[in-house]
């Protein structure tokens, strides 16, 4: 974690509320962008490890069977409530 310079904090404290809100929004935007980038890196690493397993591809029929099973399970759970 980086250290925030006291001079920067002082400048923030001198901003009017509207500008401070803009700074807050921008910081939240930057933080979300960093989180997305990190998630993308994790996804890429996971796909690489999955590919390294050398598993056979899943067929369209297997995918459709999984979808139907999930739908039936969801329908059964809703009906049981």
N, C-alpha and C positions, 0 to 999 in steps of 0.2 A: 504494500500500500504506500502510496506517495504522501509526502508531507505537504500540507497546504501552507503556503507562506503567510505570515501574519499580515503583510501589506495587502495581499489579495483579500483576506478576510475583512480588513478595514475598508477596502473599496466596496466590497459587497454590502457592508453595513451602511454605507453612505447612499446606496441606490434607493430611489423611491420604490414603493411597494410594487407598482406595475412592472418596473424593470427587473426587480428581484424575482417576480413571478416568471418573467421570460427566461431569466437565467436558470431558475429551477426546472422549467420545462425543457430547456436545452440540455441540462445535465441529465435529466431523466431519459431524454432521447439518446444521448451518448451511451449511457449505461445499458439501455435496451439493445443498442447496436452491438455493444461488446458482448452481451449475453447471447445474442443471435449468432455472432461470429464464433463464440466458444462452442455453442450447440452444433454449429455446422462442422467444426473441427471434430467434435466427438462423434458425430454421425459418420463423417468420412472415415475415421479410424475404425468405427464399428463395421462399416461396410467392407473395409479392407480385411479385417479379421474374419468376417463371414465368408468373404470370397476365398480366403486362404484355406478354409475348411474343405474346399473342393466338393461341396455337396451337389447332387444333381439338381437341375432346375425343377421348379414346381410347375406342373402342367396346368393349363387352363381349367381342366376338369377338376383337379384337386383344389384349385382356388375356389371354383364355384361350389364345390362340396363344403368347404370351410365356411363360405358365406351363408349357405343354406343352413348349416348346423348352427351358426351363431344366431341367425334369424329365428330358428325354431326354439333355441334356448331362451332368447329374449321374449318371444311370444309366450312361452310356458311360464316364465317368471312374472310377466304382466298379468296373465290369466290367474296365477296363483295368489295374487295380492288381494 
